[in-house]
């Protein structure tokens, strides 16, 4: 296995982990397993933390894509397309997690107002 293959696998691993982490976070919020996420500040912290990790995941995937392109010169178009797809996937899952965080906060506010 050459270095380009290892970078390809690493980028896939990062993308998969980012997606799985977002899904686990969403599931935790929706099922009320994350008891500490209450109030505006906790929801803001969760949204900011998710976004910071998303930036890190995107940086890792782009770095793998850039290095992979430079090693596999004959497949630069493929590397570029797949890297953009990976970035898109990570961003979509971040949007879902951030949206779920907002909806969870909004629902908590409604419950508090009805009590």
BATITOR-354636 format. One line per 10 residues: number of its first residue (from 1); their letters; for each residue z, y, x of C-alpha. Coordinates in Angstrom, 3 decimals, m for minus. Each point is the difference from the previous one (the first is absolute). Example, Ala and Ser with C-alpha at 12.3 -4.5 7.8 and 13.67 -1.06 7.14 Angstrom:
1 = as = 7.800/m4.500/12.300 | m0.660/3.440/1.370 $
END
This chain:
1 = xxxxxxxxxx = 0.000/0.000/0.000 | m0.972/3.368/1.423 | 1.721/3.362/m0.295 | m2.266/1.237/m2.823 | 1.010/m3.019/m2.103 | 3.672/0.671/0.693 | m0.387/3.649/m1.018 | m1.812/m1.090/m3.167 | 2.868/m2.360/m0.861 | 2.608/2.656/0.793 $
11 = xxxxxxxxxx = m1.709/2.529/m2.280 | m0.107/m2.630/m2.762 | 3.686/m0.744/0.535 | 0.980/3.679/m0.180 | m2.071/0.498/m3.157 | 1.478/m3.067/m1.645 | 3.544/0.965/0.928 | m0.456/3.550/m1.293 | m1.304/m1.340/m3.308 | 2.777/m2.583/m0.311 $
21 = xxxxxxxxxx = 2.673/2.564/0.832 | m1.319/2.364/m2.664 | m0.075/m2.794/m2.575 | 3.549/m1.056/0.888 | 1.196/3.606/m0.323 | m1.764/0.398/m3.355 | 1.494/m3.261/m1.255 | 3.445/1.087/1.187 | m0.230/3.287/m1.884 | m1.413/m1.476/m3.183 $
31 = xxxxxxxxxx = 2.535/m2.837/m0.124 | 2.901/2.394/0.784 | 0.978/m1.975/3.107 | 0.104/3.185/2.081 | 3.254/1.407/m1.372 | 0.256/2.724/2.655 | m3.175/1.738/m1.164 | 1.587/2.295/m2.545 | m0.485/3.705/m0.405 | m2.559/2.445/1.255 $
41 = xxxxxxxxxx = 0.995/m0.055/3.675 | m0.109/m3.796/0.284 | m3.420/m0.108/m1.630 | m1.292/2.734/2.291 | 1.352/m1.886/3.011 | m1.695/m3.196/m1.178 | m3.316/1.777/m0.531 | 0.164/1.755/3.380 | 1.027/m3.210/1.768 | m2.864/m1.898/m1.617 $
51 = xxxxxxxxxx = m2.434/2.705/1.090 | 1.300/0.002/3.578 | m0.442/m3.760/0.241 | m3.470/0.357/m1.540 | m0.987/2.463/2.718 | 1.256/m2.452/2.622 | m1.935/m2.890/m1.543 | m3.159/2.098/m0.178 | 0.428/1.066/3.635 | 0.376/m3.638/1.073 $
61 = xxxxxxxxxx = m3.069/m1.136/m1.956 | m2.125/2.895/1.268 | 1.144/m0.660/3.560 | m0.924/m3.686/m0.315 | m3.365/0.995/m1.456 | m0.684/2.516/2.742 | 0.929/m2.427/2.769 | m1.894/m2.837/m1.675 | m3.109/2.174/m0.289 | 0.152/0.873/3.671 $
71 = xxxxxxxxxx = 0.283/m3.683/0.974 | m2.597/m1.404/m2.431 | m2.743/2.577/0.524 | m2.574/m2.003/m1.939 | 2.079/0.061/m3.209 | 1.185/3.619/m0.234 | m1.307/0.465/m3.536 | 1.905/m3.022/m1.229 | 3.204/1.131/1.711 | m0.350/3.489/m1.474 $
81 = xxxxxxxxxx = m0.626/m1.266/m3.541 | 2.801/m2.550/0.055 | 2.443/2.510/1.503 | m0.765/2.468/m2.789 | 0.516/m2.783/m2.537 | 3.353/m0.849/1.532 | 1.050/3.662/m0.059 | m1.116/0.236/m3.633 | 2.070/m3.061/m0.895 | 3.115/1.398/1.682 $
91 = xxxxxxxxxx = m0.444/3.378/m1.732 | m0.499/m1.599/m3.429 | 3.215/m1.990/0.346 | 1.822/3.160/1.176 | m1.249/1.869/m3.056 | 1.234/m2.827/m2.216 | 3.424/m0.007/1.688 | 0.320/3.784/m0.155 | m1.135/0.058/m3.624 | 2.493/m2.705/m0.895 $
101 = xxxxxxxxxx = 2.734/1.996/1.746 | m0.879/3.052/m2.091 | m0.067/m1.979/m3.253 | 3.324/m1.643/0.870 | 1.591/3.415/0.637 | m1.469/1.398/m3.226 | 1.330/m2.953/m2.003 | 3.456/0.419/1.527 | m0.021/3.673/m1.013 | m0.989/m0.884/m3.561 $
111 = xxxxx = 2.772/m2.590/m0.232 | 2.566/2.531/1.256 | m1.165/2.584/m2.525 | 0.272/m2.508/m2.859 | 3.557/m1.009/0.940 $
END
